[in-house]
Amino acid sequence: MEATIGRVLRMGVTTSSVCLAIGLALSLLGAPGAVATALLTIGLVILMATPVGRVVISVVEYTLERDWFFVVLTSIVLLELLGSVFAATR
């Protein structure tokens, strides 16, 4: 499970960093604002979604292991994360 979570976190941070770096470079070079802003926004969204992906992977892994106590705990954490996203977007 740690290897899968590690890959998800590494992939999320790397993708986010690339989007943020390109968006920042375009912004500093005076490229059209829409492209730079979109890349910066995408980078931030990916960065914020990475921990949610980790929790989703944990729920799936615990379910496959049939560790119901941790399935319930991580599902509660996932619901709280999704609830905060929903509340923030309203």
NORMOWO-V24020 format. One line per field, one symbol per residue. psi: psi as a letter, one per 30 degrees, with the letter a starting at -180 (. if undefined). burial: I if it has 9 or more other C-alpha atoms within 8 Angstrom, else O. Layout:
BEGIN
psi: ???
burial: ???
END
This chain:
BEGIN
psi: eeeeeeeeeeeeeeeeeeeeeeeeeeeffglkeeeeeeeeeeeeeeeffeeeeeeeeeeeeeeefhieefeeefeeeeeeeeeeeeeff.
burial: OOOOIOOIIOOIIOIIIIIIOIIIOIIOOOIOOOIIIIIIOIIIOIIOOIIIIIIIIIIOIIIOOOIOOIIOOIIOIIOOIOOOOOOOOO
END
